[in-house]
Structure formats: structure tokens, C-alpha cells
Amino acid sequence: MAELWFLAALFLVLSVCSFSLADANVSLLSVGAVLLLVSVVWARRRWGGVACRAVCVLVMGDLGRSPRMLYHTLSLARHGFSVTAVGYPGAKPHEDILNNDNIKIVYLTEVMTATKFGPKIFQYGVKIFVQTLQICYVLLKINPPSYMLLQNPPGLPAIAAVWAVCFFSGSKFIIDWHNYGYTIMGLTHGDHHPIVLIAKWYEHFFGKLSDSNLCVTEAMKEDLRVNWSIKAITLYDAPSPIFREAPLELQHKLFKKLANDFAPFRARTKSVPSNLEQTAFTELNINTGDVTYVRERPALLLSSTSWTEDEDFSILLKALEEYEGFITSGIKLPILVCAITGKGPLKEFYSHLIEKMHFKHVHICTPWLEAEDYPVLLGSGDLGVCLHKSSSGLDLPMKVVDMFGCRLPVCALDFQCLPELVKHEENGLIFKNSHELAEQLKISTKKETNLVYLKET
């Protein structure tokens, strides 16, 4: 029965990928390539066998910017598993990953197709087909592991490709559901776009073929059970031990590094005594080696993002405008330095908006940090802001988990299942719009309840 399911699924994948190809020779070549691949994998399963203490962790994205999957990788390695982490190059993973002898990293090559003709859905189909062959080729190069753990999203075309390889190699297939890919695509294309509808069907159909499933919230677990007929285990994110309050010495070192490129971190006075090394926030006594906070230092507001459609940074920018207005109107509040970290497609768009904003009491910068520096910055902040609103309403922002690990107070944008992580006025503050966020910034930094003051004392 399983063989019939596989053949049916293979036929569907081939149909989606080559339905627009007019050249019959190209279609036959595609079918032949897949059949040859199937034969090779079948032979590996029949005469090879799986490695009992081996796991493959696959991310169809920047491996270094996939913290949950890297935590899985590190945890498995520390429990004696041999782990092959597969993903795209980009951000450098943390040294704990790179220096672990039980972890091997295999990078995928970004798929570039020469197809520039035909409708976009056809071009997308060609790219999916090429990616499918690439995934299968890479997974065939490694020794068959006992488990393959795939992050979803993105799951198109990885879910079907990984399931097929697992079926013929004898590996167990596990999906870690972070969100639904089709809902993220819907933010850009609209819910009824053909690509979004195909992606939704794809996730529903192939997601059911996994052997086991993990998910990030109880709300998603229930949705998978009711609407997808998938039984999943909720595995809440937890902060890595590297996320903790940063000692002043580490803060000063990082602030000095950031001051080379970003003016808001530089000393605010030109008359610094010769025995002091100063940043906007800290000063080092060269004679004694002691590091202390600068008097009347700014408050440090932090936010991290992938600069995608599921985070509306206009909310934060409008709140910062109100904060500027509070100080201009005479309310005694500290200067605010807002550092927004991360890379992504909308960064340039928001950078242009930021350049047009001329504040006197609020300073905004958008640094990109190495894996070792990001936890230190979070551990140095006074307040964190999360603008993640979730395309499905069923996932939780990992950045808040990291902020909690650093004991950084958090203001988070409200959405459906956020209370599973952030409980208003218990472990954080929840806002619904820019005005509520502005009020929370004011309350958090004014003298009577000043987080800066409380942190320093």
C-alpha cells in the first residue's frame, strides 16, 4: 500500500513540476531522472541499512538563522548522536555548533534556474523540480540516518523529497512544525493565489506521511489534530544557556565594537578623561580595569527581525515618534537608542523610512551581529520589543524566548496564541497598536519605574 502512495505522490510531483513543458523530450528526461534516483535509493535501502545513532537535520533556509533547529542539533550531539545539519549558508552558526565533533554541516547551493520565460507559476514549478533533485542528491550522499528531522516552513518541496528518501532508505521522518508555509506565502500573494492553494494542498497531503511530528504551541497541536489529522507533540522553545545577562565588561567590549560603525553607541561627550574609555552606555577605567555605567546614559531598546511581512515595523516607528513627542512636551525621559538587528527582504524598505525620520531624543540603528555577539547585546538591553504577529496565529516568536533568557523585559504585539508565552503584566507587556506600545515605553523608562535605574542599582 505504501508503494502505491509513493508512486501516486511521485506522479503528482512530476505533474506539478512539468505540466507546462511543451517539449516531450524534456518531460521524459525529468521522469527518467526521478526513476533513476528512485532506483539508487532503493538499492541503498536494500543493501545498505541505516546508522542507528545518526540524525539528519534539514533546513531549507539559512542554517545560521534557524536557532530552534540548531538547538535540536546541539542537543542531539550532546546526547551521543552523530548529526548532519543541512541548510543554506549565510549567518555563521555559533561556535558550540562548529566545534562539536559530533556535528557535520553540509551546505546546499542556492538554486538558480535559467528559465525566464513563461508564467511565474511555471518558473516556480521548474525551481521546485530542481530543488527536489538537489535535496534527494544531497541526502543520498550522506549515510542513511535513523531519523531525518525537517523544519517546516519552508516545506515545499522538501517534505515530499525527504519523505521519499526516508521511505526507501528506512529512516524515520520527523517534521518540526514552526508555522504553515502557505500562510506565509499568503501574506505576499493573497490567500487565493494559485501558488498559495497548491502550497496548502501540498502541506496537507504530504505532512500526513511523516512518522512523527513536533510543533511549537498547544494551539498548533490542536489545529494539526483537528484540521490536518496529524498527531503532534508540543515542544516549547527554551533559551540556550548562551542567552543570559551580560557582565558589564562584555557589554563595554561589544559597545566599543558597535561604536566603530554606529554613532548611537559612541561616547556622547568629546571631553573624556584620558584614564577613561567611554561608550554611550559604559566607561572603562583604564587604571583600575573597572567598568561602570555612564551617568544619565540612554535607555537601550532592542528588537530582532527577519524583515518579513509578518512583522510590521511601522508600529515601532510610530511609537518612537510618540516617545520623541513625550520628551519634547516636557516629560522627563531618557534618550532612547533603538537597535534593530537582523537581515531580510524588507530591511531596505524600512531603512529608507528610518532615514526620513529626524529625531533629537531617539536614535535608531540596524546592525547585523555575529552569532556570538547577539546574546551579549540582548543581555545588555533595557527593554525588548517583539512585532511578530504570526501568519497563522499559531506559532510563537523565538526572539522573545531569547529575551526571557537574558532577563530582558519584553513588550510584544498581541496575536492569537501569544499568551502561551507572554502573560500581560506577569512576565511581559502586550500591546495591540503603536499608541499602546508608546505608553509602555514611557512607563518603562520614566523615573518612577525606570528600568534603566532599576538595572543599575
C-alpha positions as CSV (number, residue, x, y, z in Angstrom):
1,M,0.0,0.0,0.0
2,A,2.8,2.4,0.9
3,E,4.4,1.8,-2.5
4,L,1.2,2.8,-4.2
5,W,1.1,6.0,-2.1
6,F,4.6,6.8,-3.2
7,L,4.0,6.2,-6.9
8,A,0.9,8.4,-6.7
9,A,2.8,11.1,-4.9
10,L,5.7,10.9,-7.4
11,F,3.3,11.2,-10.3
12,L,1.7,14.3,-8.7
13,V,5.1,16.0,-8.1
14,L,6.1,15.3,-11.7
15,S,2.8,16.7,-12.9
16,V,3.1,19.9,-10.9
17,C,6.7,20.4,-12.0
18,S,6.4,19.7,-15.7
19,F,2.7,20.3,-16.6
20,S,3.7,23.4,-18.7
21,L,6.6,21.9,-20.5
22,A,5.7,21.7,-24.2
23,D,8.8,19.7,-25.1
24,A,8.1,16.0,-24.6
25,N,11.8,15.1,-24.5
26,V,12.3,17.4,-21.5
27,S,9.4,15.7,-19.7
28,L,10.7,12.2,-20.5
29,L,14.1,13.3,-19.3
30,S,12.6,14.6,-16.0
31,V,10.7,11.3,-15.5
32,G,13.9,9.3,-16.3
33,A,16.0,11.3,-13.8
34,V,13.5,10.7,-11.0
35,L,13.1,7.0,-11.8
36,L,16.9,6.6,-11.8
37,L,17.0,8.4,-8.4
38,V,14.4,6.1,-7.0
39,S,16.4,3.0,-8.2
40,V,19.5,4.3,-6.5
41,V,17.8,5.0,-3.2
42,W,16.0,1.6,-3.3
43,A,19.4,-0.1,-3.7
44,R,20.8,1.8,-0.8
45,R,17.9,0.7,1.4
46,R,18.1,-2.9,0.3
47,W,21.9,-3.4,0.6
48,G,22.9,-0.6,2.9
49,G,21.0,0.0,6.1
50,V,20.6,3.0,8.5
51,A,23.0,4.3,11.0
52,C,21.4,3.8,14.4
53,R,22.8,6.8,16.2
54,A,22.7,9.2,13.4
55,V,20.3,12.1,12.6
56,C,20.0,14.4,9.7
57,V,18.6,17.9,10.5
58,L,17.4,19.7,7.4
59,V,16.5,23.4,7.0
60,M,15.6,24.9,3.6
61,G,16.9,28.2,4.7
62,D,19.8,30.0,6.3
63,L,21.1,27.4,8.7
64,G,22.8,30.0,10.9
65,R,19.5,31.9,11.3
66,S,17.5,28.8,12.3
67,P,18.0,28.8,16.1
68,R,15.5,26.1,17.1
69,M,16.9,23.6,14.6
70,L,20.5,24.4,15.7
71,Y,19.4,23.8,19.3
72,H,18.0,20.4,18.2
73,T,21.3,19.7,16.5
74,L,23.4,20.6,19.5
75,S,21.2,18.7,22.0
76,L,21.3,15.6,19.9
77,A,25.0,15.8,19.5
78,R,25.5,16.2,23.3
79,H,23.4,13.0,23.8
80,G,25.7,11.0,21.6
81,F,24.1,11.2,18.2
82,S,26.1,11.9,15.1
83,V,24.3,14.8,13.4
84,T,24.4,16.1,9.9
85,A,22.9,19.6,9.7
86,V,21.9,20.5,6.1
87,G,20.9,24.0,5.0
88,Y,21.9,27.1,3.1
89,P,25.0,29.1,4.0
90,G,24.6,32.6,5.4
91,A,24.9,33.6,9.1
92,K,27.7,31.8,10.9
93,P,26.4,29.2,13.4
94,H,27.6,29.6,17.0
95,E,31.0,28.2,17.9
96,D,29.3,25.5,20.0
97,I,28.0,24.0,16.8
98,L,31.1,24.5,14.7
99,N,33.4,23.0,17.4
100,N,31.3,19.9,18.2
101,D,32.9,16.7,16.7
102,N,29.5,15.0,16.5
103,I,28.1,17.7,14.2
104,K,28.8,17.9,10.4
105,I,27.4,20.7,8.4
106,V,26.5,20.2,4.7
107,Y,25.6,23.4,2.8
108,L,23.1,23.4,0.0
109,T,23.7,25.5,-3.1
110,E,21.2,28.2,-3.9
111,V,19.1,27.0,-6.9
112,M,19.4,29.3,-9.9
113,T,17.4,28.4,-12.9
114,A,17.9,29.9,-16.4
115,T,14.2,29.8,-17.0
116,K,13.0,33.4,-17.7
117,F,10.1,32.6,-20.0
118,G,6.5,31.5,-19.3
119,P,4.2,32.5,-16.4
120,K,5.7,32.8,-12.9
121,I,3.9,29.7,-11.7
122,F,5.8,27.7,-14.4
123,Q,9.1,29.3,-13.4
124,Y,8.3,28.4,-9.8
125,G,7.5,24.8,-10.8
126,V,10.8,24.5,-12.5
127,K,12.6,25.8,-9.5
128,I,10.8,23.3,-7.2
129,F,11.7,20.4,-9.5
130,V,15.4,21.4,-9.5
131,Q,15.3,21.8,-5.7
132,T,13.7,18.3,-5.3
133,L,16.5,16.7,-7.2
134,Q,19.1,18.7,-5.2
135,I,17.6,17.6,-1.9
136,C,17.5,14.0,-2.9
137,Y,21.1,14.1,-4.2
138,V,22.4,15.7,-1.0
139,L,20.5,13.3,1.3
140,L,21.8,10.3,-0.8
141,K,25.4,11.5,-0.3
142,I,25.2,11.0,3.5
143,N,25.0,7.7,5.2
144,P,21.3,6.9,5.8
145,P,20.5,8.1,9.3
146,S,18.0,6.6,11.7
147,Y,16.0,9.9,11.7
148,M,15.5,12.8,9.4
149,L,14.2,16.0,11.1
150,L,12.8,18.6,8.8
151,Q,11.9,22.2,9.6
152,N,8.6,23.4,8.2
153,P,8.3,26.0,6.8
154,P,9.7,26.2,4.3
155,G,8.5,22.7,3.3
156,L,7.9,23.0,-0.4
157,P,9.4,20.8,-2.0
158,A,11.4,19.4,1.0
159,I,8.5,17.5,2.7
160,A,7.9,15.2,-0.3
161,A,11.5,14.8,-1.2
162,V,12.6,13.9,2.4
163,W,9.7,11.5,2.8
164,A,10.6,9.7,-0.4
165,V,14.2,9.3,0.6
166,C,13.2,8.2,4.1
167,F,10.8,5.6,2.6
168,F,13.4,4.0,0.5
169,S,16.3,4.4,3.0
170,G,14.5,3.1,6.0
171,S,14.9,6.4,8.0
172,K,12.2,7.7,10.2
173,F,10.7,11.1,9.1
174,I,10.0,13.8,11.6
175,I,8.6,17.2,10.8
176,D,9.1,20.1,13.2
177,W,6.1,22.4,12.5
178,H,7.1,26.1,13.3
179,N,4.3,27.5,11.2
180,Y,2.4,26.8,7.9
181,G,4.3,27.7,4.8
182,Y,1.1,28.5,2.8
183,T,0.0,31.2,5.3
184,I,3.4,32.9,5.0
185,M,3.1,32.9,1.2
186,G,-0.4,34.3,1.6
187,L,1.0,37.4,3.1
188,T,2.6,38.2,-0.2
189,H,0.3,36.7,-2.8
190,G,-3.1,36.6,-1.1
191,D,-4.9,33.6,0.2
192,H,-6.5,32.6,-3.1
193,H,-3.4,32.8,-5.3
194,P,-2.8,29.5,-7.2
195,I,0.7,29.1,-5.7
196,V,-0.8,29.5,-2.2
197,L,-3.5,27.0,-2.9
198,I,-1.1,24.5,-4.3
199,A,1.2,25.0,-1.2
200,K,-1.7,24.5,1.1
201,W,-2.8,21.2,-0.6
202,Y,0.9,20.1,-0.6
203,E,1.4,20.6,3.1
204,H,-1.9,18.9,4.0
205,F,-1.2,15.9,1.7
206,F,2.5,15.2,2.4
207,G,2.5,16.4,6.0
208,K,0.4,13.4,6.9
209,L,3.1,11.0,5.6
210,S,5.6,11.8,8.4
211,D,6.3,9.2,11.1
212,S,6.3,11.8,14.0
213,N,5.6,15.5,14.4
214,L,6.7,18.3,16.7
215,C,5.1,21.7,17.0
216,V,5.7,24.9,18.9
217,T,2.3,25.6,20.6
218,E,-0.7,23.8,22.0
219,A,-2.8,25.8,19.6
220,M,-0.9,24.5,16.6
221,K,-1.0,20.9,18.1
222,E,-4.8,21.2,18.2
223,D,-5.1,22.7,14.7
224,L,-2.9,19.9,13.3
225,R,-5.1,17.3,15.0
226,V,-8.5,18.8,14.0
227,N,-7.8,20.1,10.5
228,W,-4.9,18.1,9.3
229,S,-5.4,14.7,11.1
230,I,-1.8,14.9,12.3
231,K,-0.8,14.0,15.8
232,A,2.0,16.2,17.1
233,I,3.9,16.8,20.4
234,T,4.2,20.3,21.6
235,L,7.9,21.2,22.3
236,Y,8.1,24.7,23.6
237,D,11.2,26.7,22.8
238,A,13.7,27.3,25.6
239,P,16.6,29.7,25.6
240,S,20.1,28.4,25.1
241,P,22.4,28.9,28.1
242,I,24.3,31.5,26.0
243,F,21.3,33.8,26.5
244,R,21.8,35.4,29.9
245,E,22.5,38.8,31.4
246,A,25.8,40.1,30.1
247,P,28.5,41.3,32.6
248,L,29.5,44.9,32.2
249,E,32.9,44.0,30.9
250,L,31.3,42.1,27.9
251,Q,28.8,44.9,27.4
252,H,31.6,47.5,27.2
253,K,33.6,45.4,24.7
254,L,30.5,45.0,22.4
255,F,29.5,48.6,22.7
256,K,33.1,49.6,21.6
257,K,32.9,47.3,18.7
258,L,29.5,48.6,17.6
259,A,30.6,52.2,18.1
260,N,33.0,51.7,15.1
261,D,30.1,51.6,12.7
262,F,27.1,53.0,14.6
263,A,27.1,56.5,16.0
264,P,24.4,55.9,18.7
265,F,26.9,53.7,20.6
266,R,29.7,56.3,20.7
267,A,30.5,58.4,23.7
268,R,28.3,61.5,23.9
269,T,30.9,63.8,25.1
270,K,34.2,64.8,23.5
271,S,35.9,65.7,26.7
272,V,36.5,62.2,28.0
273,P,39.3,62.0,30.7
274,S,42.5,60.3,29.5
275,N,42.1,57.5,32.1
276,L,38.6,56.5,30.8
277,E,37.5,54.6,27.7
278,Q,33.9,55.5,27.1
279,T,30.8,54.5,25.0
280,A,27.3,55.9,25.1
281,F,26.4,53.4,27.9
282,T,29.6,52.3,29.7
283,E,33.0,53.5,30.7
284,L,36.2,51.6,31.5
285,N,38.7,53.0,34.0
286,I,42.0,52.1,32.3
287,N,43.9,52.4,35.6
288,T,41.7,50.0,37.6
289,G,40.0,48.0,34.9
290,D,36.6,48.7,36.4
291,V,33.6,49.1,34.1
292,T,30.6,51.2,35.2
293,Y,27.5,52.7,33.5
294,V,27.8,56.3,32.2
295,R,25.7,58.8,34.3
296,E,22.5,59.8,32.5
297,R,23.1,57.1,29.9
298,P,20.4,56.4,27.2
299,A,18.0,53.5,27.5
300,L,18.8,50.7,25.1
301,L,15.7,49.3,23.3
302,L,16.3,46.1,21.3
303,S,14.3,44.3,18.6
304,S,15.3,41.5,16.2
305,T,13.7,40.6,13.0
306,S,13.9,38.8,9.7
307,W,12.4,41.8,8.0
308,T,9.4,39.9,6.5
309,E,5.7,40.6,6.0
310,D,4.7,39.0,9.3
311,E,6.4,41.9,11.3
312,D,5.1,45.4,10.8
313,F,7.8,47.7,11.9
314,S,5.8,50.8,11.2
315,I,4.2,50.1,14.6
316,L,7.5,50.6,16.3
317,L,8.4,53.6,14.3
318,K,5.1,55.4,15.1
319,A,5.6,54.5,18.8
320,L,9.1,56.0,18.7
321,E,7.6,59.2,17.2
322,E,5.2,59.4,20.2
323,Y,8.1,58.8,22.6
324,E,10.0,61.7,20.9
325,G,6.9,63.8,21.4
326,F,6.7,62.9,25.1
327,I,10.2,64.3,25.7
328,T,9.5,67.4,23.5
329,S,6.4,68.1,25.6
330,G,8.5,68.2,28.8
331,I,8.1,64.7,30.2
332,K,11.4,63.7,31.8
333,L,12.5,60.5,30.0
334,P,16.0,59.2,29.0
335,I,17.3,59.4,25.4
336,L,16.4,56.2,23.6
337,V,18.7,54.1,21.4
338,C,16.8,51.6,19.4
339,A,18.9,48.8,17.8
340,I,17.0,46.6,15.3
341,T,19.1,43.5,14.4
342,G,18.6,41.1,11.5
343,K,18.6,40.7,7.7
344,G,15.7,40.2,5.4
345,P,13.8,41.3,2.2
346,L,12.1,44.4,3.8
347,K,15.2,45.8,5.5
348,E,15.9,48.3,2.7
349,F,12.3,49.5,2.7
350,Y,12.3,50.2,6.4
351,S,15.8,51.7,6.3
352,H,14.5,54.3,3.8
353,L,11.7,55.2,6.2
354,I,14.1,55.5,9.2
355,E,16.4,57.8,7.2
356,K,13.5,60.2,6.7
357,M,12.8,60.4,10.5
358,H,14.7,63.2,12.1
359,F,14.6,62.6,15.9
360,K,16.6,64.5,18.6
361,H,16.0,62.2,21.5
362,V,15.6,58.8,19.7
363,H,18.4,57.2,17.8
364,I,17.8,54.1,15.5
365,C,20.3,51.8,14.0
366,T,20.1,48.4,12.3
367,P,23.2,46.4,13.0
368,W,23.9,42.8,11.8
369,L,25.5,40.8,14.6
370,E,27.7,37.7,14.6
371,A,26.2,34.7,16.4
372,E,28.4,35.3,19.5
373,D,27.5,39.0,19.7
374,Y,23.7,38.7,19.5
375,P,23.2,37.1,23.0
376,V,25.6,39.7,24.5
377,L,23.5,42.6,23.0
378,L,20.3,41.1,24.3
379,G,21.9,40.7,27.7
380,S,22.9,44.3,27.7
381,G,19.5,45.8,26.8
382,D,16.9,47.6,29.0
383,L,13.8,46.6,27.0
384,G,12.9,44.3,24.1
385,V,10.2,44.8,21.6
386,C,8.6,41.9,19.5
387,L,6.5,42.8,16.4
388,H,5.9,39.2,15.3
389,K,2.2,38.7,14.5
390,S,2.2,35.2,13.0
391,S,0.8,34.5,9.6
392,S,-1.2,31.5,11.0
393,G,-1.7,32.9,14.6
394,L,-0.4,29.5,15.8
395,D,3.4,30.0,16.3
396,L,5.5,31.8,18.9
397,P,8.4,34.2,18.4
398,M,11.8,32.6,19.3
399,K,13.2,36.1,19.9
400,V,11.0,36.5,23.0
401,V,12.3,33.2,24.4
402,D,15.9,34.5,24.0
403,M,14.9,37.8,25.6
404,F,13.5,36.0,28.6
405,G,16.7,34.0,28.9
406,C,18.6,37.3,29.1
407,R,16.0,38.6,31.7
408,L,15.2,41.4,29.2
409,P,11.8,42.9,29.8
410,V,9.6,42.4,26.8
411,C,6.8,44.3,25.0
412,A,5.1,42.0,22.4
413,L,2.5,42.6,19.8
414,D,-0.7,40.7,20.5
415,F,-1.9,37.8,18.4
416,Q,-4.0,34.6,18.9
417,C,-1.7,32.3,20.9
418,L,0.8,34.8,22.3
419,P,-0.5,34.2,25.9
420,E,1.1,30.7,25.8
421,L,4.4,32.6,26.1
422,V,3.8,36.2,27.2
423,K,1.4,36.9,30.1
424,H,0.4,40.5,30.3
425,E,1.9,42.3,33.4
426,E,3.2,39.0,34.7
427,N,6.3,38.3,32.6
428,G,5.9,41.0,30.0
429,L,3.6,43.6,28.4
430,I,1.3,43.0,25.4
431,F,0.3,45.8,23.1
432,K,-2.2,46.0,20.2
433,N,-1.1,49.2,18.4
434,S,1.6,51.8,18.2
435,H,0.0,54.1,20.9
436,E,-0.2,51.3,23.4
437,L,3.5,50.5,22.7
438,A,4.4,54.2,23.1
439,E,2.7,54.2,26.5
440,Q,4.6,51.1,27.6
441,L,7.9,52.6,26.5
442,K,7.1,55.7,28.6
443,I,6.0,53.7,31.7
444,S,9.1,51.5,31.4
445,T,11.6,54.4,31.2
446,K,10.2,57.2,33.3
447,K,11.9,58.0,36.6
448,E,9.4,56.4,38.9
449,T,9.6,53.0,37.3
450,N,12.8,53.4,35.3
451,L,14.1,50.1,34.1
452,V,17.5,51.8,33.5
453,Y,17.7,52.9,37.1
454,L,16.5,49.5,38.5
455,K,19.1,47.7,36.4
456,E,21.9,49.9,37.5
457,T,21.0,49.5,41.2
